[in-house]
């Protein structure tokens, strides 16, 4: 995937961006090999992969998105908010890993959960600004298309994700249930908005929104499977599921470095509306 926006930067900055991306891809490959092939599975080494490398990928993804916002003027507020969203998620990971994981008893929701959940409103706001930057005027048919897409995602996701989570948390404290439900609901709201953005841009959202959608979908699947596994007592740290969150962040960061969509008055007609 070409980082098209880096081509317009001064050579030293462009080289720095490419080196940062090379390190991120190398870290992703090392983490994937660790999980798939069991490399570094020894407890004395595993913490390097499951701690430093895992957290480092997510933090680096956040910084790359923020770097795009600083270095490229187009759509700066939108990408600044999206980068801030990933940064607070990364902060939640670091708080959990460095502060809470070694505690004898951790209240739920924990301080890390509050940081994780802050990810959703920041990302939501960033997506709205991205939409406003890419389409200046909306025809009524686009609103219909976008709303229909968002409602479809919300309806299907709610039917599939929420009932098993509610059933699995029967008898659990209300605040814990609310927190467990907040993750898939937040994911569904973001996915619904991504679907609306795609619909309102005439189903030609471009690579940036496509990669953002891939990242959001990866987060939704990871959060949902994690909650199912925790409720069933099947979750094991360092499994294949733990690869999903870094991959989701890398998708989002790649989207940040794709060309900005031109602001245009959108209009859907005839079969496009259907």
Secondary structure, DSSP 8 states (H G I E B T S, - for coil): ---GGGGGS-HHHHHHHHHHHHHHHHHHHHHHHHHHH-TT-SHHHHHIIIIIIHHHHHHHHHHHHHHHHHH--TTHHHHHHHHHHHHHHHHHHHHIIIIITT-S---SS-HHHHHHHHHHHHHHHHHHHHHHHHBSS--HHHHHHHHHHHHHHHHHHIIIIIHHHHHHTTTS-HHHHHHHHHHHHHHHHHHHHHHHHHHHTTT--HHHHHHHHHHHHHHHHHHHHHHHHHHHT---TTSTTHHHHHHHHHHHHHHHTS-----B-----GGGT-
